[in-house]
Amino acid sequence: MRKILFILPAALALSACIEVDLSLEILDEDTARMTGFMQMQRQFYDMSGGDDSFCAEEDGGTLTVTDTHARCDFDQTGTYEEIMRPDGVDAPADDMQGSITYLGHNRTQVLLPLSTIAEDLAGEDADPAMMAMMRQMLAGMSINLSVTGARIESSSGVISDDGTRATITLDVDSYFAPAAEAPGDFDTIVEF
């Protein structure tokens, strides 16, 4: 589950038409809680052979399959390492490795390098016809990411009025934006 949710390999997420709503709550200097959902169109779930490994029960996932969608609701609490690398701290980093780092004085940095999404899509091998088809398939899909805590000190996302949540939403245009307009990294410093 976390491989899609937090590392977000762009090609996999986009080819499966995945919609993600993820909230990461920083609880203390080494513990976080990740909640939210990930949903894909039923046809893409079936094309993958009904592989439910993206929603492992041991990772806090609950899978619901309907006529139109396969949805994984999740709720997982663990150390920063367990949230970021549930397969073990020695697991290799993927293309888009995020990080949660305790900075001291009840402050933690959450970094999700979203700028790599556009870089992955606009690679040298990008097929314009394939990109046009993917853009059409993704219309209306989005990835919402939030970081919460006692107080957001700073964030490249939008900070809520009460100062406890920072959020960024990526829609289809964000995925295909030219490099100069691509989303920057989602970088948040949060107090707990």
Disulfide bonds with the S-S distance in Angstrom:
Cys55-Cys72 2.14
